[in-house]
Amino acid sequence: MYEFHVGNFINAVVYALLGIVILIGSFLLVDKLTPYDLWKELIESKNLALAVVVGAMSLGIGIIIAAAVH
């Protein structure tokens, strides 16, 4: 059986939180760089095309962060 190592668990949690913080920060940066409010367009205007683009952007940034953290 494999032993449970607390250090490995703490490392995984720290890297997961770091990745989430970077992903949120990158979304906010893209939101600031665009000429309109992304959140308002997504929630209030229900812009489906923008939602697809933001989702693809989030997946792409998430993959980059996962590769960098790994």
N, C-alpha and C positions, 0 to 999 in steps of 0.2 A: 504494500500500500504506500501511497505517497504521503509524505508528511505535510502538514499545514505550516507554512512559514508566514509569520505575521508581517515580516518585512516585505515580502512579495505582495501581500495583500495591500499594505499601505502604499507601496509604489504604484500598484494598479489604480487605487482610488485617487491618488494625487495626479497621475497622468490623465485619468478620465476627467477629473475636474478641470485640469489645465486645458484639455482639448475643448471642453464645453465653453469655458471662458473665452478662449481664442475664437471659437465659432461665433459666439454671440458678439464679440468685439468686431469681427470681420463683417457680420451682418450690419451692425451699427455704422461701420465705416462706409460700406456700400450705400446705406441709407442716406448718409450725409453727402456722398458724392453725387447722388442722383438729384435732378432738379425738382423732384416732387417727393412727397412723403410716402414711402413704400407701405408702411403699416396702414395708413389711411386708405390707400388705393386697394390694398388686399382685403381689409375688413369692411369698410363702408361702401366702397364702389364695387366690391366683389369682382375684381378684374382677374379672370381666370388665366389669361395669357401671362400676365405678370406673375401670378402664383406659380405657374409652371417654370418660368425663368428663375424666380427666386428659389424654388425647390431644387432645380438643377444646379444653381450656384451653391446652395448649401451642401448638396451632396459632393460636389467637386471640392469645395473647401474642406469638408469633413474628411475626404479621402487623403488630401494633401496633409492635413494635420495628423491623421492616423499614421501615415507613412513617416512623417517627421518625428513623431513621438515614439514610434515603435523602434 
